[in-house]
Amino acid sequence: MLKNKTAIVTGAGSGIGKAIAIHLAKHGAKVVVADLNEAAARESVNEIKDLKGLSLAAGCDVANEQSVKEMVHKAVDSFNTVDILVNNAGLQFISKIEEFPLKKWNQLISVMLTGTFLCTKACVPHMKKANWGRIINISSAHGKTPSPWKCAYVSAKHGIIGFTKVMACELAEWNITANSICPGYVLTPLVEKQIVDLAKQHGISEEQVPEQVLLKNQPLKKLVTTDELAAMALYLVGPAAQCITGQALSIDGGWTFS
């Protein structure tokens, strides 16, 4: 389905990004696995190559414009163009507003919101040249609804949804679509690291966090899987989704339906 298409997936050394990168490669895309941790990116590439896919690793700090430019140049130099961009790189930090360090606020906003902007800015000229492109931004259920102690994360994820809508308006003329995927809690290293902090903030045990915090407002009471997210991403870059753009698509067990 994606033969002759080149995809860049950021934060693809683990978790959601890795699953999406592997899924796109399985369906024929040439995949640039971008991650701040280049060793992790190489591990993802090795898994793709074991599946007979074509891939390369690129160390990249998405919050640094020069680093992003070098990553995109590497992609174009190796695979001639960029057709698909998945802005996935992210991180979390939990703290009360009055105790939230400015350094952490700036870091989260820079990686998730500014990083999405920088990667998009660098890839769009190549998509315009080809008169085709698919951009997927990984937002979150927290891009639609808040939770306490996550002011920077919630702000960045809301911002991603707004930026996606602007992208959809500006880029439609060149047959480029832009959509956000908004997952609920996914059992990834990022979420696993939150459990200790959430237990402390809520005054409960770590074992109680999934039921009493993570899935408290979710009717299905299920964690989203990375494979489910990868399947949604594949759909959005495929021909059946050619008229879907500017949307924030939830996959959260019903958490944000109201």
Secondary structure, DSSP 8 states (H G I E B T S, - for coil): --TT-EEEEETTTSHHHHHHHHHHHHTT-EEEEEESSHHHHHHHHHHHHHTT--EEEEE--TT-HHHHHHHHHHHHHHHS---EEEE---------GGG--HHHHHHHHIIIIIHHHHHHHHHHHHHHHHT-EEEEEE--GGGTS--TT-HHHHHHHHHHHHHHHHHHHHHGGGTEEEEEEEE--B-SHHHHHHHHHHHHHHTS-GGGHIIIIITTT-TT---B-HHHHHHHHHHHHSGGGTT--S-EEEESTTTT--
